[in-house]
Amino acid sequence: MDDKKAEQRQVDKFKDLARELEADEDEAAFEEQVKKVAKKEPPPKRDNPESN
C-alpha cells in the first residue's frame, strides 16, 4: 500500500510541476514553448590559449 501512496504522490508532484510550467498537451503549443528555451545550434568552439 505504501508503494501505491508513494506513486500517487509522485504523480501529484508531476502534475503540479506541469501546471507550474504551463504544460499543454497540444503538440504545436509544446513546440512553441521549446522554441522559447532551446537554441538552434551551439556556437562553434574556439581554441582558447589561456585555458591550456
C-alpha positions in Angstrom: 0.0 0.0 0.0 2.9 2.4 0.7 4.2 1.9 -2.8 0.8 3.0 -4.2 0.8 6.1 -2.0 4.3 7.0 -3.0 3.5 6.5 -6.7 0.4 8.8 -6.2 2.5 11.4 -4.5 4.9 11.3 -7.4 2.1 11.7 -9.9 0.8 14.7 -8.0 4.2 16.3 -8.0 4.5 15.8 -11.7 1.0 17.3 -12.3 1.9 20.3 -10.1 5.1 20.9 -12.0 3.3 20.6 -15.3 0.8 23.2 -14.2 3.6 25.5 -13.0 5.3 25.2 -16.3 2.0 25.7 -18.1 2.3 22.4 -19.9 0.0 21.8 -22.8 -1.0 18.5 -24.5 -1.2 20.3 -27.8 2.0 19.4 -29.9 2.0 22.8 -31.6 1.9 24.6 -28.2 4.7 22.4 -26.9 6.9 23.1 -29.9 6.3 26.8 -29.4 7.4 26.6 -25.8 10.5 24.5 -26.8 11.5 27.2 -29.3 11.5 29.8 -26.5 14.1 27.9 -24.5 16.0 25.8 -27.0 18.8 27.1 -29.1 19.1 26.0 -32.7 22.8 25.3 -32.7 25.6 25.8 -30.2 28.3 28.3 -31.2 31.4 26.9 -32.7 34.1 26.1 -30.2 37.1 28.3 -30.1 40.6 27.3 -29.1 41.4 29.4 -26.0 45.2 29.6 -25.4 44.6 30.8 -21.9 42.8 27.6 -20.9 45.7 25.3 -21.8 
